[in-house]
Amino acid sequence: MPTIEDYIDQIKDLAIIPPVLVSVLSLPDDTDLSFGKLENMVQSDQVLVARMLKLANSPFYSRGNRVTGIRQVITRLGFRTVRSMVAIALADSIFMQGNYRKFRDEIWTHSIATGVAANYLAHDYGMKQYEDFALVAGLLLDLGKVVLNSLDRKKYI
């Protein structure tokens, strides 16, 4: 029978969250200093930059001019949208490490829905300053399921 130490050792083997994602989420809202820091932090994660460029140039956000740099992305999408995208990328990096696609997809879908719902609730109840935190809390709600799946896949698929 496995001991607690055995489980802890297995948990340590989970993928590491990219530090840039955690740093971005800790930035205060919309100050000039935060804008510059956000730009520098996001530029250090090429996968995140590619996702943001794709979104900024999508038909929903595009205004006919193609965006090619992260400063333009932040300007077009807005500070809060970029920070929310970082939160989603953080959750994505955690939840996409499981071995079973069906389990990952279910967890991911539930996490996105919960995060978006929590974000809307914070907005609807006049707690604008907590919208990003509500999104992150909702996204990470199922983190324990990922850990349990990594420990005993037969029980959590």
C-alpha positions, -999 to 999 in steps of 0.1 A, spaced: 0 0 0 15 34 -10 24 58 17 17 96 18 53 102 9 49 80 -22 19 102 -33 38 134 -26 67 121 -47 43 114 -76 27 148 -73 62 164 -76 64 149 -110 35 170 -124 45 195 -150 58 228 -138 37 259 -144 56 285 -165 67 313 -141 57 340 -166 20 330 -162 20 334 -124 39 367 -126 14 382 -151 -16 372 -129 0 392 -100 1 425 -119 -21 453 -107 -48 466 -130 -41 490 -159 -12 511 -147 15 522 -171 41 502 -151 19 471 -153 14 476 -191 52 476 -197 58 447 -173 30 427 -190 46 433 -224 80 421 -212 66 391 -194 44 379 -222 73 383 -247 92 357 -228 67 329 -236 66 323 -273 36 300 -272 16 326 -254 27 353 -279 15 331 -308 -19 325 -292 -24 362 -285 -13 372 -320 -38 347 -334 -66 361 -313 -58 397 -320 -58 390 -357 -90 370 -356 -121 384 -374 -136 392 -339 -108 416 -330 -93 425 -363 -100 460 -377 -83 454 -410 -48 460 -397 -27 430 -389 -11 430 -355 26 419 -354 39 428 -319 28 421 -284 24 459 -276 -1 461 -304 -18 429 -290 -22 444 -256 -35 477 -270 -60 459 -293 -72 433 -268 -69 453 -236 -49 447 -204 -76 426 -187 -83 404 -218 -46 396 -221 -43 389 -184 -74 366 -187 -57 348 -216 -27 342 -194 -50 327 -168 -64 304 -194 -29 295 -206 -20 287 -170 -49 263 -166 -42 248 -200 -6 240 -190 -19 222 -159 -48 203 -173 -32 192 -206 -7 170 -188 -29 139 -183 -26 109 -204 -63 103 -212 -78 127 -238 -114 122 -227 -106 130 -191 -85 161 -201 -112 174 -224 -139 170 -198 -118 187 -171 -108 215 -195 -144 221 -207 -157 222 -171 -128 245 -160 -134 270 -188 -171 270 -181 -166 275 -144 -140 302 -148 -162 322 -172 -193 318 -150 -173 330 -120 -160 359 -139 -195 369 -150 -208 365 -115 -181 388 -101 -190 413 -128 -228 411 -123 -224 416 -85 -203 447 -90 -170 432 -80 -150 443 -110 -117 442 -91 -122 405 -85 -132 394 -120 -98 381 -129 -94 363 -96 -129 347 -100 -118 335 -135 -86 319 -121 -104 303 -92 -129 288 -115 -103 276 -139 -83 259 -111 -113 244 -94 -106 210 -108 -69 210 -101 -74 183 -75 -89 160 -101 -57 163 -122 -36 154 -92 -58 124 -84 -57 113 -120 -19 114 -120 -19 93 -89 -44 66 -99 -55 69 -135 -79 39 -133 -101 56 -108 -101 91 -125 -106 86 -162 
